[in-house]
Amino acid sequence: MSFLKFIIKNPFRRKNSAILSIVGICIGIVVIVALGGITNGLVSTFEETIHAGGADFSISGKETGGSAYGTNTIDANWTDKIANVSGVNEAYPIYVVLTSVGDDYMNTLIGIDPNGTALADLSINEGRIFKDNASEAILGKIYAEDKGLSVGDSIKIDGEEFKIVGIYETGDSNMAGGVFTSISKVGDLMDDENSISNIYVKVDKGADPQEVADRIDAMYGNNITTVSSVMEMNQMANMLNMLQASSWGISLLAIVVGALGIINTMLMSVFERTREIGVLKAVGWSNRKILTMIVGESLVITLLSAVIGSIIGVVLCSVLCPMMGLNPLFTPYIFIQAFGIAIIVGIIGGLYPATKAVKLPPTEALRYE
């Protein structure tokens, strides 16, 4: 029998001990794989939430002014500059003014490209989005209810008749009572087509909004300012960090528990095989070969546990997570981590017992009953 086959078969000579060790380490691997899949699923869900609807952050002028957002307007050319920054997926300007709307002497009028309304986090409840450069507007639900207006009615904005084509809701309280129309129409009304108030920015999927915002600030910080984090980037980042830290914490616990279990199993194995080890030494086995044998047997147990635990972890997550409304996501890194931990546990768990076996004098080992 070859040395490798000897190492593979040897742990299973004591089936009960081997099975108990495998079960103990399997539990740790199942937790690592399952938690890793759940964590990745939550991270993916959070990223999709961050990148679905609503801008990641917005940009305004550097100096304060008298606009509705408290800043001076900036040149419309800044939109193209921001759109070309690495990591930026979309950039849409808005023009916010205070003007006469209906019977209100002053109300908030917001101009935006019809294609950019998703970045303003608008949800159309009735009707549709206005067309570009058309005398059409959508009203906030609060404003429409307060004024008794609905889709199909007309409203005067700065003396010009606009058709109400939609009613919207938004999570931004500053815009809930406002009126939206095409940015080109606002430019016409204000006789200022080259000015904008803010730029809504949406970053590429997988990109860190804060990093992109910092990049913009480093390039153009003397002229513009990255402002409101629409999706509370720091809070979301902290949540993701907590999830990942929890995953690593449980992985570390699995290492400690698994290592203690395998150390105990291999120590018992060495104790039970004291005479056998003495015979092997007597027939010429070197200390290095005996050490390799013990550590190898430990690795066989932990690697087999990693295979079984990974399969169980995937199956359990695939069956149970959908029942709880979770979507696990398994990546190669999860299994690399699980098998890496199994190898570490195998080496740590086998090294101490192997050292004890190496130190056994052959004469004493042979006399052991």
VOBA-1610 file (N, C-alpha, C; in pm, whole numbers, padded with zeros to 5 digits, always signed):
BEGIN
Met+00085-00119+00000Met+00000+00000+00000Met+00089+00124+00000Ser+00058+00223-00088Ser+00138+00345-00094Ser+00115+00430+00030Phe+00209+00520+00052Phe+00201+00608+00170Phe+00075+00694+00165Leu+00039+00745+00043Leu-00078+00830+00029Leu-00206+00753+00061Lys-00220+00632+00008Lys-00338+00550+00037Lys-00347+00517+00185Phe-00231+00496+00246Phe-00225+00468+00390Phe-00283+00585+00469Ile-00243+00707+00430Ile-00291+00827+00499Ile-00442+00845+00480Ile-00491+00819+00356Ile-00633+00838+00327Ile-00721+00738+00402Lys-00675+00613+00412Lys-00756+00509+00475Lys-00743+00507+00627Asn-00630+00549+00678Asn-00603+00536+00821Asn-00705+00602+00913Pro-00753+00725+00883Pro-00847+00790+00976Pro-00975+00711+00998Phe-01013+00628+00900Phe-01141+00559+00906Phe-01130+00420+00968Arg-01013+00389+01024Arg-01000+00267+01101Arg-01079+00279+01231Arg-01093+00403+01279Arg-01173+00431+01399Arg-01293+00513+01351Lys-01391+00444+01297Lys-01502+00508+01227Lys-01580+00604+01316Asn-01607+00563+01439Asn-01687+00649+01528Asn-01619+00783+01552Ser-01489+00778+01582Ser-01414+00903+01606Ser-01410+00988+01480Ala-01387+00923+01365Ala-01379+00997+01239Ala-01513+01064+01208Ile-01622+00990+01226Ile-01755+01045+01197Ile-01787+01163+01287Leu-01755+01151+01416Leu-01781+01261+01510Leu-01701+01386+01471Ser-01575+01364+01432Ser-01492+01477+01390Ser-01548+01543+01265Ile-01587+01460+01168Ile-01643+01514+01043Ile-01771+01592+01070Val-01857+01538+01157Val-01982+01608+01190Val-01952+01743+01254Gly-01858+01745+01349Gly-01825+01870+01418Gly-01772+01976+01324Ile-01680+01937+01234Ile-01623+02033+01140Ile-01724+02070+01033Cys-01807+01973+00992Cys-01912+01999+00893Cys-02004+02112+00938Ile-02038+02112+01065Ile-02128+02216+01117Ile-02067+02354+01094Gly-01937+02365+01125Gly-01869+02493+01102Gly-01866+02531+00956Ile-01839+02435+00867Ile-01835+02463+00723Ile-01973+02501+00671Val-02076+02430+00717Val-02214+02463+00677Val-02246+02608+00713Val-02208+02648+00835Val-02234+02786+00879Val-02158+02885+00791Ile-02032+02854+00760Ile-01951+02945+00678Ile-02012+02961+00539Val-02046+02847+00475Val-02101+02851+00340Val-02239+02917+00339Ala-02325+02877+00432Ala-02461+02931+00436Ala-02459+03081+00466Leu-02381+03120+00566Leu-02374+03261+00601Leu-02311+03342+00489Gly-02209+03283+00424Gly-02147+03351+00311Gly-02246+03374+00199Gly-02326+03271+00167Gly-02427+03285+00062Gly-02532+03389+00097Ile-02577+03387+00222Ile-02679+03483+00267Ile-02622+03625+00265Thr-02499+03640+00317Thr-02435+03771+00321Thr-02417+03827+00180Asn-02366+03744+00089Asn-02349+03789-00049Asn-02483+03827-00112Gly-02587+03748-00080Gly-02720+03780-00131Gly-02770+03914-00080Leu-02747+03940+00049Leu-02790+04068+00106Leu-02710+04184+00048Val-02577+04162+00032Val-02493+04265-00027Val-02541+04298-00168Ser-02570+04192-00245Ser-02619+04212-00382Ser-02752+04287-00382Thr-02839+04250-00287Thr-02969+04317-00276Thr-02952+04464-00241Phe-02861+04491-00145Phe-02836+04630-00107Phe-02781+04710-00224Glu-02688+04647-00299Glu-02630+04717-00413Glu-02736+04746-00519Glu-02825+04649-00540Glu-02933+04672-00636Glu-03026+04782-00588Thr-03048+04785-00455Thr-03133+04890-00397Thr-03068+05026-00415Ile-02936+05030-00389Ile-02862+05156-00403Ile-02868+05207-00546His-02859+05110-00640His-02849+05149-00780His-02981+05143-00854Ala-03090+05123-00784Ala-03220+05115-00851Ala-03306+05232-00808Gly-03327+05326-00902Gly-03413+05440-00873Gly-03351+05539-00778Gly-03352+05664-00814Gly-03294+05766-00729Gly-03145+05780-00755Ala-03096+05903-00752Ala-02953+05927-00774Ala-02874+05881-00652Asp-02746+05852-00677Asp-02658+05815-00566Asp-02613+05939-00488Phe-02594+06047-00559Phe-02565+06176-00494Phe-02591+06286-00596Ser-02588+06410-00551Ser-02610+06521-00643Ser-02498+06623-00629Ile-02492+06712-00726Ile-02385+06812-00733Ile-02448+06949-00746Ser-02392+07044-00675Ser-02445+07180-00681Ser-02330+07278-00696Gly-02367+07407-00706Gly-02266+07511-00715Gly-02189+07526-00585Lys-02074+07586-00596Lys-01986+07600-00479Lys-02036+07708-00384Glu-02088+07816-00441Glu-02127+07930-00358Glu-02277+07925-00326Thr-02311+07977-00211Thr-02452+07983-00172Thr-02520+08097-00247Gly-02650+08079-00266Gly-02724+08181-00338Gly-02870+08179-00300Gly-02952+08237-00384Gly-03093+08250-00350Gly-03183+08151-00420Ser-03128+08042-00475Ser-03213+07945-00544Ser-03292+07864-00444Ala-03381+07779-00498Ala-03464+07695-00412Ala-03381+07598-00331Tyr-03261+07565-00380Tyr-03173+07473-00307Tyr-03067+07546-00226Gly-03076+07679-00224Gly-02982+07756-00142Gly-02845+07774-00205Thr-02828+07741-00334Thr-02700+07758-00402Thr-02719+07837-00529Asn-02610+07895-00578Asn-02616+07964-00706Asn-02624+07862-00818Thr-02677+07904-00932Thr-02681+07815-01048Thr-02540+07795-01102Ile-02524+07686-01178Ile-02396+07658-01243Ile-02421+07640-01392Asp-02313+07647-01469Asp-02325+07635-01614Asp-02369+07495-01653Ala-02456+07485-01754Ala-02508+07356-01798Ala-02400+07264-01853Asn-02286+07321-01893Asn-02177+07240-01946Asn-02119+07143-01843Trp-02144+07170-01716Trp-02091+07082-01611Trp-02151+06941-01621Thr-02269+06930-01678Thr-02332+06797-01689Thr-02246+06702-01771Asp-02196+06749-01886Asp-02112+06664-01971Asp-01980+06631-01902Lys-01925+06726-01829Lys-01799+06701-01758Lys-01815+06591-01653Ile-01924+06600-01578Ile-01949+06500-01474Ile-01979+06364-01536Ala-02053+06363-01646Ala-02089+06237-01712Ala-01966+06161-01760Asn-01856+06233-01789Asn-01734+06170-01840Asn-01637+06126-01731Val-01673+06149-01605Val-01586+06105-01495Val-01597+05953-01479Ser-01485+05888-01457Ser-01483+05742-01440Ser-01573+05700-01325Gly-01658+05600-01352Gly-01749+05549-01248Gly-01888+05607-01256Val-01907+05714-01335Val-02039+05776-01348Val-02116+05705-01460Asn-02236+05659-01429Asn-02320+05592-01527Asn-02414+05690-01596Glu-02477+05776-01516Glu-02569+05876-01570Glu-02552+06006-01494Ala-02574+06116-01565Ala-02573+06248-01502Ala-02680+06332-01570Tyr-02778+06376-01491Tyr-02887+06457-01546Tyr-02898+06586-01466Pro-02907+06701-01536Pro-02921+06829-01465Pro-03065+06855-01425Ile-03083+06933-01321Ile-03216+06984-01286Ile-03205+07135-01268Tyr-03314+07200-01293Tyr-03319+07346-01277Tyr-03435+07375-01183Val-03404+07419-01062Val-03505+07443-00959Val-03523+07594-00943Val-03647+07639-00960Val-03675+07782-00946Val-03799+07801-00860Leu-03813+07920-00806Leu-03934+07959-00736Leu-04008+08057-00825Thr-04127+08019-00865Thr-04204+08103-00957Thr-04353+08085-00928Ser-04435+08161-00998Ser-04580+08152-00977Ser-04633+08024-01042Val-04707+07947-00963Val-04766+07823-01011Val-04913+07824-00968Gly-05004+07819-01067Gly-05146+07825-01034Gly-05180+07954-00961Asp-05248+07940-00847Asp-05282+08059-00770Asp-05179+08089-00662Asp-05067+08017-00663Asp-04958+08045-00568Asp-04861+08144-00630Tyr-04833+08249-00555Tyr-04739+08348-00605Tyr-04599+08287-00618Met-04564+08200-00525Met-04434+08134-00529Met-04449+07986-00497Asn-04397+07902-00585Asn-04392+07758-00557Asn-04270+07701-00628Thr-04235+07580-00591Thr-04115+07518-00647Thr-04146+07455-00781Leu-04076+07498-00884Leu-04084+07440-01017Leu-03950+07373-01047Ile-03956+07246-01086Ile-03832+07172-01109Ile-03828+07123-01252Gly-03724+07159-01323Gly-03708+07116-01460Gly-03606+07003-01468Ile-03638+06898-01542Ile-03548+06785-01559Ile-03578+06719-01693Asp-03479+06655-01750Asp-03500+06578-01873Asp-03597+06463-01841Pro-03693+06435-01927Pro-03788+06325-01899Pro-03719+06191-01872Asn-03603+06169-01936Asn-03529+06044-01916Asn-03460+06039-01780Gly-03450+06153-01713Gly-03379+06157-01586Gly-03469+06157-01464Thr-03601+06139-01486Thr-03693+06145-01372Thr-03671+06031-01273Ala-03618+05918-01322Ala-03590+05806-01230Ala-03486+05846-01126Leu-03391+05933-01166Leu-03287+05976-01073Leu-03344+06071-00968Ala-03457+06134-00999Ala-03522+06220-00901Ala-03610+06140-00806Asp-03609+06005-00823Asp-03683+05914-00736Asp-03833+05944-00739Leu-03884+05965-00861Leu-04026+05992-00878Leu-04101+05864-00913Ser-04217+05848-00855Ser-04303+05734-00887Ser-04437+05789-00937Ile-04466+05760-01063Ile-04590+05813-01123Ile-04709+05729-01076Asn-04802+05795-01006Asn-04922+05728-00958Asn-05034+05728-01061Glu-05045+05840-01131Glu-05148+05854-01235Glu-05085+05922-01356Gly-05135+05886-01474Gly-05088+05953-01594Gly-04953+05906-01641Arg-04873+06001-01690Arg-04743+05969-01749Arg-04643+06080-01722Ile-04519+06057-01769Ile-04416+06161-01760Ile-04438+06263-01872Phe-04404+06388-01846Phe-04414+06493-01948Phe-04316+06467-02063Lys-04346+06523-02178Lys-04256+06512-02294Lys-04157+06628-02293Asp-04043+06605-02360Asp-03939+06707-02363Asp-03985+06831-02439Asn-03959+06946-02379Asn-03987+07077-02440Asn-04135+07097-02473Ala-04221+07025-02397Ala-04365+07042-02416Ala-04425+07116-02296Ser-04536+07181-02318Ser-04603+07255-02209Ser-04685+07156-02127Glu-04614+07065-02065Glu-04675+06961-01983Glu-04605+06956-01848Ala-04679+06919-01745Ala-04622+06914-01610Ala-04680+06797-01532Ile-04606+06754-01431Ile-04658+06656-01336Ile-04654+06719-01198Leu-04754+06688-01118Leu-04767+06748-00985Leu-04742+06646-00877Gly-04685+06694-00765Gly-04674+06609-00648Gly-04812+06576-00595Lys-04829+06454-00543Lys-04961+06410-00497Lys-05016+06503-00390Ile-04929+06547-00300Ile-04972+06636-00191Ile-05024+06768-00247Tyr-04949+06823-00344Tyr-04989+06950-00405Tyr-05120+06935-00482Ala-05131+06824-00560Ala-05251+06803-00641Ala-05375+06789-00553Glu-05363+06713-00444Glu-05478+06695-00354Glu-05515+06826-00286Asp-05413+06901-00249Asp-05437+07028-00180Asp-05509+07128-00272Lys-05476+07125-00401Lys-05534+07220-00496Lys-05654+07162-00572Gly-05685+07034-00549Gly-05799+06972-00618Gly-05774+06954-00766Leu-05650+06929-00804Leu-05615+06913-00945Leu-05593+06766-00978Ser-05615+06729-01103Ser-05595+06591-01147Ser-05544+06590-01290Val-05510+06466-01337Val-05459+06451-01473Val-05564+06500-01574Gly-05516+06579-01670Gly-05606+06635-01771Gly-05639+06781-01747Asp-05625+06826-01622Asp-05647+06967-01591Asp-05531+07050-01644Ser-05550+07181-01640Ser-05443+07274-01680Ser-05403+07359-01561Ile-05280+07409-01567Ile-05229+07494-01461Ile-05137+07598-01522Lys-05144+07719-01471Lys-05058+07825-01524Lys-04928+07829-01445Ile-04818+07827-01518Ile-04685+07836-01458Ile-04615+07957-01519Asp-04585+08055-01436Asp-04521+08179-01480Asp-04598+08241-01598Gly-04732+08232-01590Gly-04817+08294-01690Gly-04844+08208-01812Glu-04780+08090-01824Glu-04801+08003-01941Glu-04885+07882-01902Glu-04975+07843-01991Glu-05064+07731-01965Glu-04992+07598-01984Phe-04999+07512-01880Phe-04938+07378-01887Phe-05046+07274-01862Lys-05040+07163-01936Lys-05133+07054-01916Lys-05077+06959-01810Ile-05161+06921-01715Ile-05119+06825-01612Ile-05132+06684-01671Val-05017+06615-01688Val-05020+06482-01751Val-04990+06370-01652Gly-04956+06404-01528Gly-04925+06299-01432Gly-04923+06349-01289Ile-04943+06255-01197Ile-04933+06282-01053Ile-04824+06189-00998Tyr-04730+06245-00922Tyr-04618+06163-00874Tyr-04610+06162-00722Glu-04537+06063-00672Glu-04497+06057-00532Glu-04346+06046-00526Thr-04288+06090-00417Thr-04144+06082-00401Thr-04109+06071-00254Gly-03993+06009-00227Gly-03947+05999-00089Gly-03877+06125-00041Asp-03856+06221-00132Asp-03790+06346-00097Asp-03896+06448-00057Ser-03899+06480+00071Ser-04002+06572+00122Ser-03991+06710+00059Asn-03870+06749+00013Asn-03852+06880-00049Asn-03924+06891-00183Met-03950+06776-00245Met-04011+06777-00377Met-04155+06726-00377Ala-04202+06679-00263Ala-04335+06617-00256Ala-04446+06713-00296Gly-04428+06841-00272Gly-04531+06939-00306Gly-04496+07024-00425Gly-04395+06981-00504Gly-04349+07060-00617Gly-04416+07023-00748Val-04367+07089-00852Val-04417+07066-00987Val-04297+07041-01077Phe-04306+06935-01158Phe-04198+06900-01251Phe-04240+06926-01394Thr-04146+06974-01474Thr-04166+06986-01618Thr-04032+06969-01686Ser-04027+06979-01817Ser-03903+06963-01892Ser-03806+07075-01857Ile-03678+07040-01844Ile-03577+07141-01809Ile-03564+07246-01918Ser-03589+07205-02042Ser-03581+07302-02151Ser-03693+07407-02139Lys-03811+07365-02090Lys-03921+07459-02070Lys-03890+07557-01956Val-03826+07506-01851Val-03789+07596-01741Val-03688+07698-01790Gly-03592+07651-01874Gly-03495+07745-01931Gly-03563+07852-02014Asp-03666+07812-02089Asp-03742+07911-02168Asp-03815+08009-02078Leu-03881+07958-01975Leu-03957+08045-01884Leu-03866+08146-01814Met-03748+08099-01775Met-03655+08185-01703Met-03565+08266-01796Asp-03581+08238-01929Asp-03497+08301-02030Asp-03348+08279-01996Asp-03318+08156-01956Asp-03180+08123-01914Asp-03158+07973-01942Glu-03121+07941-02066Glu-03109+07801-02106Glu-02974+07740-02073Asn-02881+07820-02026Asn-02746+07770-02001Asn-02715+07752-01853Ser-02818+07763-01769Ser-02795+07749-01625Ser-02872+07629-01571Ile-02816+07567-01469Ile-02883+07458-01398Ile-02858+07476-01248Ser-02939+07409-01168Ser-02924+07419-01022Ser-02838+07307-00966Asn-02866+07185-01011Asn-02798+07067-00958Asn-02780+06964-01067Ile-02698+06864-01039Ile-02682+06750-01130Ile-02702+06624-01048Tyr-02795+06541-01093Tyr-02814+06411-01029Tyr-02716+06312-01091Val-02647+06238-01005Val-02544+06144-01052Val-02578+06003-01007Lys-02571+05910-01101Lys-02588+05768-01072Lys-02460+05697-01114Val-02400+05619-01026Val-02272+05555-01055Val-02294+05418-01118Asp-02187+05363-01177Asp-02193+05230-01236Asp-02224+05126-01129Lys-02293+05020-01169Lys-02322+04912-01077Lys-02192+04851-01028Gly-02182+04833-00899Gly-02060+04778-00840Gly-01962+04884-00795Ala-01980+05009-00843Ala-01891+05118-00802Ala-01934+05172-00667Asp-01840+05226-00592Asp-01867+05285-00462Asp-01906+05431-00483Pro-02031+05470-00452Pro-02073+05609-00472Pro-01983+05711-00403Gln-01936+05674-00283Gln-01851+05769-00211Gln-01718+05790-00282Glu-01661+05683-00339Glu-01536+05695-00413Glu-01553+05782-00537Val-01665+05763-00608Val-01691+05843-00728Val-01711+05989-00688Ala-01785+06012-00579Ala-01807+06149-00531Ala-01674+06215-00493Asp-01586+06139-00427Asp-01454+06192-00390Asp-01371+06222-00514Arg-01384+06137-00617Arg-01309+06158-00741Arg-01353+06288-00808Ile-01485+06310-00811Ile-01538+06434-00869Ile-01491+06554-00789Asp-01494+06541-00658Asp-01452+06651-00571Asp-01305+06685-00592Ala-01221+06579-00612Ala-01078+06601-00633Ala-01053+06671-00767Met-01134+06641-00867Met-01115+06699-01001Met-01172+06840-01012Tyr-01289+06861-00952Tyr-01360+06987-00975Tyr-01404+07056-00846Gly-01344+07018-00735Gly-01386+07069-00605Gly-01378+07219-00588Asn-01298+07285-00672Asn-01287+07431-00660Asn-01408+07502-00719Asn-01482+07431-00802Asn-01595+07495-00871Asn-01731+07443-00830Ile-01736+07313-00795Ile-01865+07253-00760Ile-01851+07173-00631Thr-01964+07132-00577Thr-01964+07056-00453Thr-02055+06935-00466Thr-02005+06819-00425Thr-02092+06701-00418Thr-02173+06714-00290Val-02304+06709-00306Val-02392+06733-00190Val-02476+06610-00159Ser-02599+06631-00120Ser-02685+06530-00057Ser-02665+06388-00107Ser-02635+06298-00014Ser-02627+06156-00045Ser-02768+06101-00042Val-02829+06085-00157Val-02970+06049-00165Val-02997+05915-00100Met-02901+05822-00110Met-02923+05688-00056Met-02849+05664+00076Glu-02806+05774+00141Glu-02736+05758+00268Glu-02621+05657+00253Met-02523+05696+00171Met-02415+05604+00136Met-02339+05550+00257Asn-02309+05637+00350Asn-02232+05592+00467Asn-02308+05489+00548Gln-02438+05511+00566Gln-02519+05417+00643Gln-02524+05280+00575Met-02542+05280+00443Met-02545+05155+00369Met-02411+05084+00376Ala-02303+05162+00363Ala-02169+05101+00369Ala-02145+05038+00505Asn-02190+05105+00611Asn-02173+05050+00745Asn-02250+04920+00762Met-02369+04913+00705Met-02449+04791+00714Met-02379+04675+00644Leu-02323+04703+00526Leu-02252+04598+00453Leu-02128+04553+00529Asn-02057+04649+00587Asn-01938+04614+00665Asn-01973+04529+00785Met-02087+04559+00849Met-02130+04479+00964Met-02162+04335+00923Leu-02228+04320+00807Leu-02260+04186+00758Leu-02134+04107+00729Gln-02038+04171+00663Gln-01915+04102+00629Gln-01833+04070+00753Ala-01832+04163+00851Ala-01760+04138+00977Ala-01822+04022+01053Ser-01956+04014+01050Ser-02024+03901+01115Ser-01985+03769+01051Ser-01977+03770+00918Ser-01938+03649+00846Ser-01799+03605+00886Trp-01706+03700+00893Trp-01569+03665+00931Trp-01561+03622+01077Gly-01642+03685+01162Gly-01641+03648+01304Gly-01686+03504+01324Ile-01792+03464+01255Ile-01840+03326+01267Ile-01741+03230+01204Ser-01675+03272+01096Ser-01572+03188+01034Ser-01457+03164+01131Leu-01418+03270+01204Leu-01310+03256+01302Leu-01351+03160+01413Leu-01478+03172+01457Leu-01528+03082+01560Leu-01526+02937+01511Ala-01561+02918+01383Ala-01559+02784+01326Ala-01417+02728+01324Ile-01319+02814+01297Ile-01179+02770+01297Ile-01140+02721+01436Val-01173+02800+01538Val-01134+02765+01676Val-01201+02636+01720Val-01334+02626+01699Val-01407+02507+01741Val-01359+02384+01664Gly-01344+02402+01533Gly-01298+02290+01450Gly-01158+02245+01487Ala-01070+02340+01513Ala-00933+02306+01550Ala-00929+02230+01682Leu-01008+02275+01779Leu-01011+02206+01909Leu-01064+02063+01892Gly-01167+02048+01810Gly-01225+01916+01789Gly-01128+01821+01722Ile-01059+01867+01619Ile-00967+01779+01547Ile-00843+01749+01630Ile-00799+01847+01711Ile-00685+01823+01801Ile-00720+01710+01898Asn-00840+01719+01955Asn-00884+01615+02049Asn-00891+01478+01981Thr-00947+01475+01859Thr-00959+01349+01786Thr-00821+01290+01754Met-00731+01374+01705Met-00599+01324+01666Met-00515+01286+01788Leu-00534+01357+01898Leu-00463+01319+02022Leu-00508+01181+02068Met-00638+01156+02063Met-00690+01024+02099Met-00636+00918+02004Ser-00626+00955+01876Ser-00574+00862+01777Ser-00429+00825+01808Val-00349+00925+01840Val-00208+00901+01874Val-00199+00817+02001Phe-00283+00848+02098Phe-00283+00773+02224Phe-00316+00626+02199Glu-00419+00602+02116Glu-00462+00465+02088Glu-00360+00389+02002Arg-00279+00463+01926Arg-00185+00399+01834Arg-00041+00411+01880Thr-00022+00428+02010Thr+00114+00447+02063Thr+00205+00331+02024Arg+00157+00211+02043Arg+00239+00094+02010Arg+00267+00087+01858Glu+00164+00117+01779Glu+00180+00116+01633Glu+00287+00214+01589Ile+00283+00334+01648Ile+00383+00436+01613Ile+00523+00388+01652Gly+00531+00320+01768Gly+00661+00265+01810Gly+00713+00164+01710Val+00625+00079+01658Val+00665-00021+01557Val+00716+00048+01431Leu+00642+00152+01386Leu+00682+00225+01266Leu+00820+00288+01284Lys+00844+00342+01402Lys+00976+00400+01428Lys+01083+00291+01429Ala+01050+00176+01486Ala+01146+00067+01496Ala+01185+00013+01359Val+01091+00017+01263Val+01123-00035+01129Val+01181+00072+01037Gly+01210+00189+01095Gly+01285+00289+01020Gly+01211+00412+00974Trp+01085+00428+01017Trp+01014+00550+00977Trp+01077+00671+01046Ser+01100+00776+00969Ser+01158+00898+01026Ser+01051+00979+01097Asn+01098+01068+01183Asn+01003+01157+01253Asn+00923+01241+01154Arg+00991+01282+01047Arg+00924+01365+00946Arg+00810+01288+00880Lys+00832+01158+00852Lys+00730+01077+00787Lys+00611+01055+00879Ile+00638+01034+01007Ile+00529+01016+01104Ile+00449+01145+01120Leu+00521+01256+01126Leu+00454+01388+01137Leu+00364+01410+01014Thr+00418+01380+00894Thr+00340+01394+00771Thr+00216+01306+00774Met+00230+01184+00827Met+00118+01091+00834Met+00006+01146+00922Ile+00041+01194+01041Ile-00061+01244+01135Ile-00130+01368+01079Val-00050+01464+01029Val-00109+01587+00972Val-00192+01553+00848Gly-00144+01460+00767Gly-00218+01418+00648Gly-00352+01358+00683Glu-00356+01274+00788Glu-00483+01215+00832Glu-00579+01324+00879Ser-00526+01422+00947Ser-00608+01533+00993Ser-00666+01610+00874Leu-00584+01632+00770Leu-00631+01704+00651Leu-00737+01624+00575Val-00722+01492+00573Val-00822+01408+00507Val-00958+01430+00572Ile-00961+01432+00705Ile-01088+01451+00777Ile-01147+01588+00750Thr-01064+01693+00758Thr-01115+01829+00743Thr-01156+01859+00599Leu-01082+01807+00500Leu-01119+01831+00360Leu-01247+01758+00323Leu-01262+01636+00374Leu-01387+01563+00352Leu-01503+01638+00417Ser-01478+01694+00536Ser-01580+01775+00605Ser-01617+01898+00522Ala-01516+01959+00457Ala-01541+02078+00376Ala-01631+02044+00257Val-01606+01930+00194Val-01689+01889+00079Val-01833+01865+00123Ile-01849+01785+00228Ile-01984+01753+00277Ile-02054+01879+00329Gly-01982+01959+00408Gly-02040+02081+00464Gly-02081+02181+00358Ser-02001+02193+00251Ser-02033+02287+00143Ser-02162+02243+00072Ile-02172+02114+00046Ile-02293+02063-00021Ile-02417+02086+00065Ile-02406+02053+00194Ile-02519+02072+00285Ile-02556+02220+00296Gly-02454+02307+00306Gly-02478+02451+00318Gly-02552+02506+00198Val-02512+02465+00077Val-02578+02512-00046Val-02721+02462-00052Val-02740+02333-00022Val-02874+02275-00028Val-02968+02342+00073Leu-02920+02358+00197Leu-03004+02420+00300Leu-03043+02562+00262Cys-02946+02640+00212Cys-02975+02779+00173Cys-03073+02784+00057Ser-03051+02695-00040Ser-03137+02695-00159Ser-03281+02658-00124Val-03298+02576-00022Val-03433+02531+00017Val-03498+02628+00114Leu-03423+02670+00217Leu-03483+02749+00326Leu-03487+02899+00300Cys-03384+02955+00234Cys-03378+03101+00217Cys-03496+03158+00140Pro-03538+03096+00028Pro-03655+03152-00042Pro-03780+03157+00044Met-03792+03064+00140Met-03908+03065+00230Met-03905+03187+00321Met-03784+03242+00345Met-03769+03358+00432Met-03752+03487+00352Gly-03772+03477+00220Gly-03761+03595+00136Gly-03619+03637+00108Leu-03523+03546+00123Leu-03382+03576+00098Leu-03336+03508-00030Asn-03242+03571-00097Asn-03185+03514-00220Asn-03035+03495-00200Pro-02993+03374-00161Pro-02850+03351-00139Pro-02772+03361-00270Leu-02648+03404-00259Leu-02561+03415-00376Leu-02427+03350-00342Phe-02396+03241-00410Phe-02273+03167-00384Phe-02168+03203-00488Thr-02053+03243-00441Thr-01941+03278-00529Thr-01825+03183-00502Pro-01732+03171-00597Pro-01614+03085-00573Pro-01539+03122-00446Tyr-01539+03252-00411Tyr-01467+03296-00292Tyr-01519+03228-00165Ile-01651+03202-00158Ile-01708+03137-00040Ile-01647+02998-00022Phe-01637+02924-00131Phe-01586+02788-00122Phe-01434+02787-00103Ile-01366+02886-00161Ile-01222+02900-00135Ile-01198+02926+00013Gln-01284+03012+00070Gln-01274+03043+00213Gln-01302+02919+00297Ala-01406+02843+00261Ala-01442+02723+00337Ala-01331+02619+00333Phe-01276+02594+00215Phe-01169+02494+00203Phe-01038+02545+00263Gly-01016+02677+00254Gly-00898+02735+00318Gly-00902+02716+00469Ile-01021+02740+00526Ile-01039+02720+00669Ile-01021+02573+00706Ala-01073+02483+00621Ala-01059+02339+00646Ala-00912+02298+00648Ile-00835+02354+00555Ile-00691+02322+00550Ile-00620+02375+00674Ile-00654+02499+00712Ile-00592+02558+00832Ile-00624+02474+00956Val-00753+02438+00967Val-00795+02355+01082Val-00724+02221+01079Gly-00710+02162+00960Gly-00643+02033+00948Gly-00498+02039+00990Ile-00430+02144+00948Ile-00288+02158+00983Ile-00271+02186+01131Ile-00352+02283+01181Ile-00342+02316+01324Ile-00382+02197+01410Gly-00492+02131+01370Gly-00543+02019+01448Gly-00452+01898+01447Gly-00373+01879+01341Gly-00285+01763+01334Gly-00144+01787+01381Leu-00105+01914+01385Leu+00035+01945+01416Leu+00073+01909+01559Tyr-00011+01949+01655Tyr+00022+01921+01796Tyr+00024+01771+01825Pro-00080+01694+01786Pro-00074+01550+01807Pro+00044+01484+01734Ala+00076+01535+01615Ala+00189+01480+01540Ala+00319+01504+01613Thr+00331+01622+01673Thr+00453+01652+01751Thr+00464+01559+01871Lys+00351+01531+01934Lys+00351+01437+02048Lys+00394+01298+02001Ala+00347+01256+01884Ala+00382+01125+01832Ala+00530+01117+01798Val+00585+01224+01742Val+00727+01227+01705Val+00816+01215+01828Lys+00771+01272+01939Lys+00853+01273+02061Lys+00849+01140+02137Leu+00764+01048+02097Leu+00755+00919+02165Leu+00882+00837+02141Pro+00956+00797+02246Pro+01072+00709+02227Pro+01024+00572+02179Pro+01087+00512+02078Pro+01042+00383+02023Pro+01033+00272+02128Thr+01127+00268+02220Thr+01128+00160+02321Thr+01008+00169+02413Glu+00974+00293+02457Glu+00858+00311+02544Glu+00729+00281+02468Ala+00724+00324+02340Ala+00604+00302+02259Ala+00579+00154+02238Leu+00687+00079+02218Leu+00671-00065+02196Leu+00623-00137+02321Arg+00660-00085+02440Arg+00618-00148+02564Arg+00474-00113+02603Tyr+00418-00008+02528Tyr+00284+00042+02564Tyr+00178-00061+02526Glu+00087-00087+02618Glu-00024-00182+02593Glu-00155-00104+02584
//
